[in-house]
Amino acid sequence: MTQDSLPVGRKAESSGNPAAYPADAPTPLHPTRPTHAMITWLLVGTGYALIAGSLRRLTAPAELATLLPGAALVWYAMRPATPHFPAPDHIDGKGALPWAAVAVVFGIWELYAAVRGSTPAHPTLSILMGPLIDPPFARAAGYALWLAVGVWVVRR
């Protein structure tokens, strides 16, 4: 597949050929200038991540710092006015099967480790990630990434 076969890029935009974009294809995304709302939400998200990252791991305040923005994202996703990309007509089994397998294996691993008491031989993911997210700055980066992925998923 070459770039000429894809309906994106400078060549497709300037060609003026209506066949360059199939009727059911979404229009390509164009870069936009940051708006005041975008900058405000970026600053709010950064402040949230820095505050939440300063909290000790596995405590009630850290749980609230995860629960409250998560609930706000769920509320935002459920609003009728929230713009979403259209859902696909069907999901191809070949593409979904590997992700389903990974999710099932991960779920079995976590359940098994939780039942066994998270021993060093069979640790949970939170135990494995502990040394990586111990510094507050690393936790803040994790919170920022979690929030950004949550917003992206809600918009999908």
Stockholm file with secondary structure:
# STOCKHOLM 1.0

chainA/1-156         MTQDSLPVGRKAESSGNPAAYPADAPTPLHPTRPTHAMITWLLVGTGYALIAGSLRRLTAPAELATLLPGAALVWYAMRPATPHFPAPDHIDGKGALPWAAVAVVFGIWELYAAVRGSTPAHPTLSILMGPLIDPPFARAAGYALWLAVGVWVVRR
#=GR chainA/1-156 SS CCGGGSSCHHHHHHHCCGGGSCTTSCCCCCCCCCCHHHHHHHHHHHHHHHHHHTSCTTSHHHHHHHHHHHHHHHHHHHCTTSCCCCCCSCCCHHHHHHHHHHHHHHHHHHHHHHHHTCBTTBCCHHHHHTTTTCSHHHHHHHHHHHHHHHHHHHHC
#=GC SS_cons         CCGGGSSCHHHHHHHCCGGGSCTTSCCCCCCCCCCHHHHHHHHHHHHHHHHHHTSCTTSHHHHHHHHHHHHHHHHHHHCTTSCCCCCCSCCCHHHHHHHHHHHHHHHHHHHHHHHHTCBTTBCCHHHHHTTTTCSHHHHHHHHHHHHHHHHHHHHC
//
